[in-house]
Amino acid sequence: MDKVIQFNEKFFLKGELQSYPLTGSEDKFTPKGKIRFWPGCTIICKISLNSKLHQAITVLQSQIMKIVPSDAYTFLPPSSFHMTLFDCCNVSTMNTSFWPKDISSTDDYGNVTNLLKKRLNGNNFSNIFNLKLTKLFGGFSLLLEGFTHEDERLLRETRDKLSNLLGIKFPTHDTYNFHISLGYLLRWLSENEIQIIIKESNRLFEEFNEKFPLIVMKSPELCTFENMHVFISLNKIS
């Protein structure tokens, strides 16, 4: 997700935001919400299953599920909750200019991840990132930004460093919006559905934000995945 989507929530949910087509949740799920094989590798901060934050997000997700139309959303298992620090590569970037430089396109993501891991060896990264919530977007994503300007600068500088070391840069690199995905949108929403979802999302956001004014993400990890339900850690980068 990037900031263009964030600031055009209604247009996005209605399917009227240009250059952001929705096709089966980016082909990660079927139109009915069943998980698809969609492999790749990424750098994420997992949310500890034993933390109060994880418990609260799980409750929040269950509250949202009671509000949204069931045929319009598919929700992720709580065990998958995380914040993406940096997208590396996946099935949709193969054979594009966004594939890691000087690495041949391949569906062997384990091998690609090991090559990327070598590029990070000997480099130091922060182990802790302080963030705050800015919005519950569309009933499916918690949006985040640095807790202070310095925290935001650290996040952006870390992404810049990873981009340079890994040889990967997406068009949305500078406008990337940190987030925790709770689910995916499967179809465009009606005006009435949007009004209800935004109203209830704002209410739930305020309640959640009061309990968690500061969100701390730790230990970014280089992971592989075959779908959006399971992320396998190969290496901590901090």
C-alpha positions as CSV (number, residue, x, y, z in Angstrom):
1,M,0.0,0.0,0.0
2,D,1.1,3.6,-0.6
3,K,0.0,7.0,0.4
4,V,-1.9,7.6,-2.8
5,I,-4.3,4.9,-1.7
6,Q,-4.4,6.1,1.9
7,F,-5.6,9.6,1.0
8,N,-8.1,8.3,-1.5
9,E,-9.9,5.7,0.6
10,K,-13.4,6.1,-0.8
11,F,-12.2,6.1,-4.4
12,F,-10.1,3.0,-3.8
13,L,-12.9,1.1,-2.1
14,K,-15.3,1.9,-4.9
15,G,-12.8,0.9,-7.6
16,E,-12.5,4.4,-9.0
17,L,-8.8,5.1,-8.2
18,Q,-6.9,5.0,-11.4
19,S,-3.9,2.7,-11.7
20,Y,-5.0,0.5,-8.8
21,P,-7.0,-2.3,-10.4
22,L,-8.2,-5.1,-8.1
23,T,-8.0,-8.6,-9.4
24,G,-8.6,-11.3,-6.8
25,S,-6.7,-9.4,-4.2
26,E,-3.7,-9.0,-6.4
27,D,-4.1,-12.6,-7.4
28,K,-3.2,-13.7,-3.8
29,F,-6.7,-15.0,-3.3
30,T,-9.5,-16.3,-5.5
31,P,-12.6,-14.1,-6.0
32,K,-14.2,-16.3,-3.3
33,G,-11.4,-15.6,-0.8
34,K,-9.5,-18.9,-1.0
35,I,-5.7,-18.8,-0.6
36,R,-3.6,-19.0,-3.8
37,F,0.0,-20.1,-4.3
38,W,1.7,-16.7,-4.5
39,P,5.4,-17.1,-3.5
40,G,8.2,-14.6,-2.8
41,C,10.5,-13.2,-0.2
42,T,10.2,-10.1,2.0
43,I,11.6,-8.4,5.1
44,I,9.0,-8.1,7.9
45,C,8.6,-7.5,11.6
46,K,6.5,-10.3,13.0
47,I,4.1,-9.5,15.8
48,S,4.7,-11.8,18.8
49,L,1.9,-14.2,19.3
50,N,2.2,-13.8,23.1
51,S,2.1,-10.0,23.1
52,K,-0.8,-7.8,24.2
53,L,-0.6,-6.1,20.8
54,H,-1.3,-9.4,19.0
55,Q,-4.2,-10.2,21.3
56,A,-5.7,-6.7,20.7
57,I,-5.3,-6.9,16.9
58,T,-6.9,-10.4,16.9
59,V,-9.9,-8.9,18.8
60,L,-10.1,-6.0,16.5
61,Q,-10.1,-8.3,13.5
62,S,-13.0,-10.2,14.9
63,Q,-14.9,-7.0,15.5
64,I,-14.4,-5.9,11.9
65,M,-15.5,-9.3,10.6
66,K,-18.9,-8.6,12.1
67,I,-19.2,-5.3,10.3
68,V,-18.1,-5.9,6.7
69,P,-19.9,-7.9,4.0
70,S,-18.6,-11.4,4.2
71,D,-18.4,-11.8,0.4
72,A,-16.2,-8.7,0.0
73,Y,-13.3,-9.6,2.4
74,T,-11.0,-12.5,3.2
75,F,-9.2,-12.3,6.5
76,L,-5.7,-13.5,7.4
77,P,-5.0,-15.9,10.2
78,P,-3.7,-14.0,13.3
79,S,-0.5,-16.1,13.2
80,S,0.5,-14.2,10.0
81,F,0.2,-10.6,11.5
82,H,3.3,-8.5,10.7
83,M,4.5,-5.2,9.4
84,T,6.4,-5.3,6.1
85,L,9.6,-3.3,6.3
86,F,10.7,-4.0,2.7
87,D,9.3,-6.0,-0.1
88,C,12.0,-8.0,-1.9
89,C,10.5,-10.0,-4.8
90,N,7.5,-12.2,-5.6
91,V,5.8,-14.0,-8.5
92,S,4.4,-10.6,-9.8
93,T,7.9,-9.0,-10.1
94,M,9.6,-11.9,-11.9
95,N,10.9,-10.8,-15.3
96,T,10.3,-7.1,-14.5
97,S,12.7,-4.3,-13.8
98,F,11.8,-4.6,-10.1
99,W,13.4,-8.0,-9.7
100,P,16.7,-7.8,-7.7
101,K,19.6,-6.6,-9.9
102,D,22.1,-9.1,-11.1
103,I,20.0,-12.1,-10.0
104,S,18.4,-14.2,-12.6
105,S,14.6,-14.5,-12.5
106,T,13.6,-17.8,-11.0
107,D,10.8,-19.4,-8.9
108,D,13.4,-20.7,-6.5
109,Y,12.8,-18.1,-3.8
110,G,14.8,-19.9,-1.2
111,N,17.9,-19.5,-3.4
112,V,17.0,-15.9,-4.2
113,T,16.6,-15.2,-0.5
114,N,20.0,-16.7,0.3
115,L,21.6,-14.5,-2.3
116,L,19.9,-11.4,-0.8
117,K,21.0,-12.5,2.6
118,K,24.6,-12.4,1.5
119,R,24.1,-8.8,0.3
120,L,23.1,-7.9,3.8
121,N,26.0,-9.6,5.6
122,G,28.2,-7.2,7.5
123,N,25.6,-4.4,7.6
124,N,23.9,-3.2,10.7
125,F,20.2,-2.3,11.0
126,S,18.0,-1.1,13.8
127,N,16.4,-3.8,15.9
128,I,13.6,-1.6,17.1
129,F,11.2,0.7,15.4
130,N,8.7,3.0,17.2
131,L,5.5,3.7,15.4
132,K,2.0,5.0,15.9
133,L,-1.3,4.2,14.2
134,T,-2.8,6.7,11.8
135,K,-5.8,4.9,10.5
136,L,-7.8,1.7,10.1
137,F,-8.1,1.7,6.4
138,G,-11.1,0.2,4.7
139,G,-11.7,-2.4,7.4
140,F,-8.7,-4.4,6.4
141,S,-5.4,-2.6,7.2
142,L,-3.9,-0.8,10.2
143,L,-1.8,2.1,8.8
144,L,1.4,3.2,10.6
145,E,4.0,5.9,10.7
146,G,7.0,6.7,12.8
147,F,6.1,7.7,16.3
148,T,8.3,10.9,15.9
149,H,9.9,12.6,13.0
150,E,13.1,10.9,13.9
151,D,11.4,7.5,14.1
152,E,10.0,8.1,10.6
153,R,13.4,9.1,9.3
154,L,14.9,5.9,10.7
155,L,12.3,3.8,8.9
156,R,12.8,5.6,5.6
157,E,16.6,5.5,5.8
158,T,16.4,1.8,6.6
159,R,14.3,1.2,3.5
160,D,16.8,3.3,1.4
161,K,19.7,1.3,2.7
162,L,18.0,-2.0,2.0
163,S,17.0,-0.8,-1.5
164,N,20.6,0.1,-2.3
165,L,22.1,-3.1,-0.9
166,L,19.6,-5.5,-2.4
167,G,19.3,-3.8,-5.8
168,I,15.5,-3.4,-5.5
169,K,13.4,-0.3,-5.9
170,F,9.7,-0.1,-6.6
171,P,7.9,2.9,-8.0
172,T,6.2,3.4,-4.6
173,H,9.4,3.2,-2.6
174,D,9.2,6.8,-1.4
175,T,5.4,6.8,-0.8
176,Y,5.2,3.4,0.8
177,N,2.7,3.2,3.7
178,F,3.7,1.0,6.6
179,H,0.8,-1.2,7.6
180,I,-0.5,-4.4,9.3
181,S,-2.8,-6.3,7.0
182,L,-5.8,-7.9,8.7
183,G,-7.3,-9.1,5.4
184,Y,-7.8,-8.4,1.7
185,L,-10.6,-6.8,-0.3
186,L,-12.2,-9.2,-2.8
187,R,-14.6,-6.9,-4.6
188,W,-15.4,-3.2,-4.9
189,L,-17.9,-1.8,-2.3
190,S,-21.1,0.1,-2.7
191,E,-21.5,3.7,-1.5
192,N,-23.7,2.5,1.4
193,E,-21.2,-0.3,2.4
194,I,-18.3,2.3,2.3
195,Q,-20.1,4.7,4.6
196,I,-20.8,2.0,7.2
197,I,-17.3,0.5,7.0
198,I,-15.5,3.9,7.2
199,K,-17.7,5.0,10.1
200,E,-17.1,1.8,12.1
201,S,-13.4,1.7,11.2
202,N,-13.0,5.2,12.6
203,R,-14.7,4.2,15.8
204,L,-12.7,1.0,16.3
205,F,-9.5,2.9,15.4
206,E,-10.1,5.5,18.1
207,E,-10.7,2.8,20.7
208,F,-7.6,0.8,19.6
209,N,-5.4,3.9,19.5
210,E,-6.2,4.9,23.0
211,K,-4.9,1.5,24.2
212,F,-1.8,1.5,22.0
213,P,-0.6,5.0,21.4
214,L,2.9,3.6,20.8
215,I,3.6,0.4,18.8
216,V,7.0,-1.1,18.9
217,M,8.2,-3.4,16.1
218,K,11.2,-5.5,16.6
219,S,13.7,-7.8,14.9
220,P,13.1,-7.5,11.2
221,E,13.5,-10.8,9.4
222,L,14.2,-12.0,5.9
223,C,11.4,-14.4,5.1
224,T,10.1,-16.6,2.3
225,F,6.5,-17.4,1.7
226,E,4.3,-19.5,-0.6
227,N,1.1,-17.6,0.3
228,M,-0.2,-14.8,2.6
229,H,-0.8,-17.1,5.5
230,V,2.7,-18.3,6.4
231,F,6.0,-16.5,6.5
232,I,9.1,-18.6,7.1
233,S,12.0,-16.7,8.8
234,L,15.5,-17.4,7.3
235,N,17.5,-14.6,8.9
236,K,17.2,-11.7,11.2
237,I,18.8,-8.6,9.6
238,S,19.4,-6.6,12.8
